[in-house]
Amino acid sequence: MSSREVVALSVGGVRFVTRASTLQRFPESRLARMLSEDDEEFQLVDGEFFVDRDGALFAYILDFLRTLQVSLPADFSDLERLRREAEFYQLQPLAELLGQEQLLKPRPEILEVRFFLRENQAFFRIFGSCSSTVERLAEQITVFTVQRWSSPFPSQQPLVPLPSERPSHHDLVFQCGTEYTAGDQLVARYVSIQPDTRKLINGVNVLGLLVDTFLKDGFRLISTRTVSSEEKVECYSFERLQRPAGLAVAVSQSPGSSGAAQGKRSHTQKGK
């Protein structure tokens, strides 16, 4: 690759290196014209173009030029400033996309846990507004069972995993603890929540690990309430702000051509 195909920029003191063809993605933009025309906002210093603009926001500008998509962090709060940067660089398709706040605005995701204690057993029901989150939890949470005709049963007794109980795409139900069935057969259920490898039988311990799992996954506890004091039913509500999974807004135009921007959602899954 020749040196003319590689362009270095210093934007507000932050250095970027990219292909000339990337900057020429939209020929009418100032970044494309910078390579062939004089512009007082872009100064060539020691072989690098210097521009006195926000370097952190330029990273999103460059990502858009490379991918023709807008992918922003869930906690991104500078939409208006980023749109101003897009207008400065005369990237009108990007500026139009950033004006579609309904596509880019973070959405709250809700998880609700109902916890029910009865004698030596604990029952859990998890409701989630996002079915993919509940599906992931169903893969993380495993219930193991063991049964004996006498108690206490020995620790070497093999534990048998049980399939997940999914009343709907938004629900997950499981229980732990011990109970006696017909013939005084003792049944015990243990719960394991990955990546933690412990198998817990005490409902309060399982609840604590479950809450810790949610908090580590970006949720925050927003409320607790007692649904039924007589039946000892408690409800814990969690929330996190995030963009829809794999949200990206693509430009419906071929590289190197001009035209109106149209926003759409891409279902390409992006890493966290």
N, C-alpha and C positions, 0 to 999 in steps of 0.2 A: 504494500500500500504506500503510495507516495505521500510526502508531507502535506501536499495541497489537499489531500482527501481527509486529513485530520485537522480539526479546528480546536484550539484551546481558548476558553473564555474565563475571565475573572469577573464574577458577578458579585458586587459588594464585598470583594475580598475572598469569595469562595470559588475555587478553581474547578472547572468542568472541562472534559475532553470528549469530543464526539465527532461523528462523521459530518462532512459538509452536506451530504445528501439528507441527513436528518434535519439540519437547520433549513434546508431548502424544501422541506415537505410542503409548505404553503408558500408558493412563490411571491405572493403579495405581502407577506409579513416582513417586518423590519429585520428579523434574523436572517431571512433569505437574502434580502437586499444588502445586508451588511457586508456580505462577501464580495459584492461587485460594485457597491456605491459608497460614497462618503456620507457619513451620518455623524453629526457632532456628539450624539449620545454614546457612540461606540468608538473608542480610541484604541488604536493598535499600538501596544507597548511591548517591546521585546518579543514580537511575534505572537502575542496574545491579545485578544480583544478584551478591553476593560469596559464595563458598564456599571454605573453607580445605581444599582437597583438591589432588591432583596435577594440574597443568594439562596436562602432556605426555600423561598417560594419558587425560585427558578428551577429547583429540582423537580417540581411538579410540572412546570412548563416543558422541561426536557423529556420527562417521562411521557407526556402527552404526544410530543413529536415522535417519539420512538414507537409508541404503541397505538396511537390514535384512540386512546381510552383515558378516562378520568377515574382514577382509583385513589380515594382519600382515606386516611385513618378515621376510625369511628369518633375520635375526640377532636377532629379537625374543626377549628372555629374561625378560620380566616378566609371564608368563601369570598367575601366582598373584596378583601385585599388581593386575593389571587385573581379575581376577575379584573381588577384594576391593572395588575401586571399583564394579564392577557391582552388587555386593550392597549397597554403601552407597546407591547411587541407586535401589535396589530394582528393578533391571532383571533379574528372574529369568530370562527367556529368554536373555539374554546371558550371565549367570553359568553357566547350564547348558551353553551352547555352549562356553564357555571351559574347562569341565570335560572336554570331549572331546579330550584331548590327542592321541589317535591321529590326529585329523584336522588338528590345528594344529601338531604337532611337525615341525620341519624334517627333511628326509630327505637322506641323502648321495647325491650323483650322482657317478658314476665315469666317467672317460675313461682309456683305455689306448692308448698309441702304441707300436707295434713298428717299429723302425727297422733296416733291413738294408742294409749296404753290400756291393757286389760290383763290383770294378774301378771303372769310371767311372759306375756307376749307384747310385741309392739308392731303396729301396722302403719305402713307408709303409703301415701298416694301422692304422686308428683304430677302436677299439671303444668304444661309449658305452652306458651303462645307460639313458639317456634317448634315445629314437629322434628326438625333435624337435630335440635338440641336434645329433645327427649329421646330420639333414636340413639344419639351418642351416649347418653346416660344409660340407656338400656344395655349398651355394649360394655360399659364400665362396671355396672352393678351386677353381681352374681350372688344368688342365694344357694347355699348348700344345705342339704338335709341329711340327717342321720337318725336312725331309730333302733331301739332296743326293747327287749321285753323286761328288762330290769334297769334300775338306775342306782348310782350314777353309771353312765355308759363309759367305757374306756376311751382314752384319747386316741388310741390307734384305730378306732372304728373308722372305716373309709367314709368320706363325705361325698355325697352325690349332688352335682349341680342341677338346679331346676331351671326350666325355661322361663323367660321373662313373661310377666302378665301384662298385656297391653290392651286395656279396654277400648282404646282408640289411639289414633296417631298422636294425640296430645297428652296421653296419660301413661303412667307407669305405676304399677302396684306391686308391693312386696312386703314381707313380714319377717320377723326374727323372734327368737325366744324359744320357750319350751311349752309343751302341752301333752296331756295324757289322752290317748284315744281308747277305743274299746279294748278291753282285755289288759288294761294298765300298761299299754305300750307307750313308751316315752318317745316323743318326736321332738327333735331340736333343729332349729334353722339358724344358720350363720350367714352373715352378710359380708361380702368383700367388695370394696369400691376401689378400682384401679385409679391411679398407679399404686396406691397403698396395698400391700399384700396381706394385711391382717384379715382374719376371719372373726368377726365380732358377733356376739350373741345378745349382748345387752342393748336394748333399744336406745337408751340415752347416749351410749357411745356411738352407735350408728348414726344418730341424729347429728352429733357433734362432728363426725367425719364428713357427713353429707354437707353440712353448712360450710365446713372448711373447703370442701371440693368446689362449691359454688363460688365462694369468695376468691379462690385462686383462679377461677375461670372468668373473673371480671365482673361478677354480679355483686350487688350490694343489698344488704338486708334493709327493706324499707318499712316493714311492719310485722308485728306479731299480735296474735289475738287468740282468745279462747273461744272456740266454736261452741263447745258444750262442756261446761264444768262438771256435770254429772257423769258424763262418759269419758272425761279427760281427753278431749279432742282439742289439739292446738293447731293453729295455722300460721305458717311462716311464709311471707311474701318477699321475693327478690326481684331486682330489676337491673338491667344493664343497657346502655346505649350502644348500638352498633348499626352499621349499615347492613342492608340485606346481604346474605352470603353471596360472595362473588360479584357484588355490585360493580359494574363498570359501564360507562357511557361511551359508546363508540360513535365515530363520525362516519356517516354514510357517503364517503367519497373516496376516490382512489388517490394514492399518493401523487403529489405534484399537480393536482388539479384544484380548482376553486369551486365553491358551491356552498349551499346552505348546510348547516349541521343539523342532524336529527339525533335525538337522544334515544337510546335503547338500553335495556339491561342485558348484560352478558351473564351466562350461567357458569362461566369458567370459575372454578373454585380457586381462591387465592389463599396462600398460607397466612397464618396469624402472625 
